[in-house]
Amino acid sequence: MSDEFIKLATKEINDAISELQQIMITCQNDSDISSNADEFQKHTHKIKGLAQ
């Protein structure tokens, strides 16, 4: 992997983690978590894809 890809992937992963943190902060109960499941999945899928 090139250094440029690693820099870009690291930034994208950090951004996705920040987004997940923001979502988690707003979740107060199971209903909030369920309503944000698609967003959780989107960000975790992105992290998984970039980590491979």
C-alpha positions, 0 to 999 in steps of 0.5 A: 500500500502506498503512503498516500493510501494509508494517509487517506484511509486513516483520515477516512477511518477517523472520520467514520469513528467520529461520526459513530461517536456523534451518533452514539452521543445522541442515542438515549435508548434502544429505540434511538439505536434501532433508528440509527442502525443503518448509519452504524452499519454504513460507518462500520462497513466503511471502516472494515473495507478500508482496514482490509 
